[in-house]
Amino acid sequence: MIILWVPRERPRPPPPPSRTTARRYRDAELPFVLRGDPVVSAASRRWADDPEYLHRALGDDVEYRVERSPNSDFMWYRLRGPGGGGGGVGGKGGNNDNNMMTTTTIPKDFVLPPNDEVEMTYGEWLERAMERDGIALGDEDMLARADSLRERRMSMKEKNIGRGGEVDIIPLDDDDDEASAARKDNDGDDSEEEKREKYYYFRLNANLHEVEDESSPSKFLYDELPFLDPRREESKFYIVEPRQQRGINCRFGMRGVTAANHFDMSRNTIVVLGGERRYVLAHPGQCDRMALYPKGHPSVRHSSFDWGDPTEREKRPEFEDALLQEVVLHEGDVLYLPTNWFHFIVNLSLNYQCNARSGTTFETADVVGACGFKMRPGDFQVR
């Protein structure tokens, strides 16, 4: 049974594996969690220990890509792919999963998920995520900080209206297979009260093509996270195939947000730099038990039902036999996730997570192929 489990106290983490042991797991393409890397810990201390650190860097005058949902469930979907028509977020050529994502025909029974995308400043997202944490924990200090952020935002909004100014907007740069949802207007016309009821998933992406652009988040992320920068010595353990790297993708989570179970056709290094996340994992060999949307569907590679809904689970008896494992990632933890491994994500608190992909392996191609997801080596080269 999948439920939202939010621990009141952090469980004592097990001792971390040695770097030698972790390398053996990595070379065998098996998942593992690495703790205590000094370079990762330095970044997590900067981000987590000072709530204003990221706020100062990302500011209140630039809007970023943020996913929005009336409930805590976020389902990835794409209404068009490379060369396809229609609305929504498209893709860029050369990305590993494009052959699985491209769809030109939307199924007649397709129901558009309720989550979409808006633009929002980091300061506003922090305010709303902090308020949700404060309410859940009964933390008056956190609620006071959220109120302070709200007052600051409203004051800035009034000043901007008075002088006819607008905030800058970071373009929505279709970041490969993690792109989501059809884009809506700037704030979706939600009132302040409606916004307080909704869930938001903040997105920040970087790529080496924009690393010299001071107006892009890329320079900041590559400077902050050298262990995910293929140009740096610190990244050699985590970026397995530097030539196949696909940038840095960050997702800052709000308490309660869940990302639907899915698999990606590339290896992934996932780092939590503040807060906690729960990952439920499964071997690719479990694909016939996951009730996946097929190739050509807008939500391809994702489970077609809500794992947290007992009624929906009962309709899929094969899922009851699925073999799952779980891990709670804390500040400074690194999860290595091989190609095609399933992952279902629960955000247990306000958190900061970044990941980087670096190549595709084919040791599980036969099992996902049997489920309808053929893998051809020529389709998985970043050009």
ChimeraX attribute file (.defattr): number of C-alpha atoms within 10 A of each C-alpha:
attribute: neighborCount
match mode: 1-to-1
recipient: residues
	/A:1	8
	/A:2	13
	/A:3	9
	/A:4	14
	/A:5	11
	/A:6	17
	/A:7	10
	/A:8	7
	/A:9	6
	/A:10	10
	/A:11	9
	/A:12	6
	/A:13	10
	/A:14	7
	/A:15	9
	/A:16	15
	/A:17	14
	/A:18	12
	/A:19	13
	/A:20	9
	/A:21	12
	/A:22	19
	/A:23	16
	/A:24	12
	/A:25	16
	/A:26	19
	/A:27	10
	/A:28	11
	/A:29	17
	/A:30	16
	/A:31	19
	/A:32	18
	/A:33	19
	/A:34	19
	/A:35	21
	/A:36	16
	/A:37	14
	/A:38	10
	/A:39	15
	/A:40	23
	/A:41	17
	/A:42	15
	/A:43	19
	/A:44	24
	/A:45	14
	/A:46	16
	/A:47	20
	/A:48	18
	/A:49	11
	/A:50	11
	/A:51	13
	/A:52	15
	/A:53	13
	/A:54	15
	/A:55	16
	/A:56	11
	/A:57	11
	/A:58	18
	/A:59	15
	/A:60	18
	/A:61	15
	/A:62	17
	/A:63	21
	/A:64	22
	/A:65	23
	/A:66	23
	/A:67	22
	/A:68	25
	/A:69	20
	/A:70	15
	/A:71	15
	/A:72	20
	/A:73	19
	/A:74	25
	/A:75	24
	/A:76	22
	/A:77	24
	/A:78	26
	/A:79	24
	/A:80	23
	/A:81	24
	/A:82	16
	/A:83	12
	/A:84	14
	/A:85	13
	/A:86	14
	/A:87	13
	/A:88	18
	/A:89	21
	/A:90	27
	/A:91	23
	/A:92	14
	/A:93	13
	/A:94	16
	/A:95	20
	/A:96	24
	/A:97	19
	/A:98	20
	/A:99	19
	/A:100	23
	/A:101	26
	/A:102	22
	/A:103	24
	/A:104	17
	/A:105	14
	/A:106	15
	/A:107	11
	/A:108	6
	/A:109	6
	/A:110	10
	/A:111	8
	/A:112	14
	/A:113	15
	/A:114	14
	/A:115	24
	/A:116	23
	/A:117	25
	/A:118	22
	/A:119	23
	/A:120	23
	/A:121	23
	/A:122	25
	/A:123	24
	/A:124	20
	/A:125	21
	/A:126	25
	/A:127	21
	/A:128	24
	/A:129	24
	/A:130	25
	/A:131	26
	/A:132	23
	/A:133	20
	/A:134	20
	/A:135	12
	/A:136	12
	/A:137	13
	/A:138	11
	/A:139	13
	/A:140	12
	/A:141	10
	/A:142	18
	/A:143	20
	/A:144	14
	/A:145	16
	/A:146	23
	/A:147	16
	/A:148	12
	/A:149	20
	/A:150	18
	/A:151	13
	/A:152	14
	/A:153	18
	/A:154	12
	/A:155	11
	/A:156	14
	/A:157	14
	/A:158	12
	/A:159	12
	/A:160	13
	/A:161	10
	/A:162	9
	/A:163	8
	/A:164	8
	/A:165	11
	/A:166	11
	/A:167	13
	/A:168	13
	/A:169	15
	/A:170	17
	/A:171	11
	/A:172	18
	/A:173	15
	/A:174	14
	/A:175	22
	/A:176	21
	/A:177	20
	/A:178	14
	/A:179	18
	/A:180	24
	/A:181	27
	/A:182	22
	/A:183	19
	/A:184	14
	/A:185	9
	/A:186	14
	/A:187	13
	/A:188	14
	/A:189	10
	/A:190	11
	/A:191	9
	/A:192	8
	/A:193	8
	/A:194	10
	/A:195	17
	/A:196	15
	/A:197	13
	/A:198	15
	/A:199	25
	/A:200	30
	/A:201	23
	/A:202	24
	/A:203	20
	/A:204	23
	/A:205	21
	/A:206	22
	/A:207	19
	/A:208	17
	/A:209	9
	/A:210	13
	/A:211	17
	/A:212	12
	/A:213	12
	/A:214	10
	/A:215	13
	/A:216	17
	/A:217	20
	/A:218	22
	/A:219	17
	/A:220	17
	/A:221	22
	/A:222	21
	/A:223	12
	/A:224	18
	/A:225	20
	/A:226	17
	/A:227	22
	/A:228	31
	/A:229	24
	/A:230	24
	/A:231	14
	/A:232	13
	/A:233	11
	/A:234	16
	/A:235	17
	/A:236	15
	/A:237	15
	/A:238	23
	/A:239	24
	/A:240	20
	/A:241	15
	/A:242	17
	/A:243	13
	/A:244	20
	/A:245	21
	/A:246	22
	/A:247	22
	/A:248	22
	/A:249	20
	/A:250	19
	/A:251	18
	/A:252	24
	/A:253	27
	/A:254	28
	/A:255	26
	/A:256	22
	/A:257	23
	/A:258	24
	/A:259	19
	/A:260	21
	/A:261	25
	/A:262	25
	/A:263	25
	/A:264	22
	/A:265	26
	/A:266	22
	/A:267	25
	/A:268	25
	/A:269	22
	/A:270	22
	/A:271	26
	/A:272	25
	/A:273	26
	/A:274	25
	/A:275	22
	/A:276	26
	/A:277	27
	/A:278	21
	/A:279	21
	/A:280	17
	/A:281	21
	/A:282	22
	/A:283	21
	/A:284	20
	/A:285	19
	/A:286	19
	/A:287	25
	/A:288	16
	/A:289	17
	/A:290	25
	/A:291	17
	/A:292	21
	/A:293	17
	/A:294	18
	/A:295	18
	/A:296	20
	/A:297	22
	/A:298	27
	/A:299	27
	/A:300	22
	/A:301	29
	/A:302	25
	/A:303	22
	/A:304	19
	/A:305	19
	/A:306	15
	/A:307	18
	/A:308	14
	/A:309	12
	/A:310	11
	/A:311	11
	/A:312	13
	/A:313	17
	/A:314	11
	/A:315	10
	/A:316	14
	/A:317	12
	/A:318	14
	/A:319	17
	/A:320	12
	/A:321	10
	/A:322	15
	/A:323	12
	/A:324	12
	/A:325	10
	/A:326	13
	/A:327	13
	/A:328	18
	/A:329	26
	/A:330	21
	/A:331	24
	/A:332	25
	/A:333	24
	/A:334	24
	/A:335	20
	/A:336	22
	/A:337	24
	/A:338	30
	/A:339	26
	/A:340	27
	/A:341	24
	/A:342	25
	/A:343	23
	/A:344	20
	/A:345	20
	/A:346	27
	/A:347	27
	/A:348	24
	/A:349	25
	/A:350	23
	/A:351	22
	/A:352	23
	/A:353	24
	/A:354	21
	/A:355	20
	/A:356	23
	/A:357	28
	/A:358	23
	/A:359	22
	/A:360	22
	/A:361	17
	/A:362	14
	/A:363	12
	/A:364	17
	/A:365	20
	/A:366	15
	/A:367	18
	/A:368	22
	/A:369	13
	/A:370	12
	/A:371	20
	/A:372	17
	/A:373	18
	/A:374	14
	/A:375	20
	/A:376	11
	/A:377	11
	/A:378	8
	/A:379	13
	/A:380	20
	/A:381	13
	/A:382	15
	/A:383	8
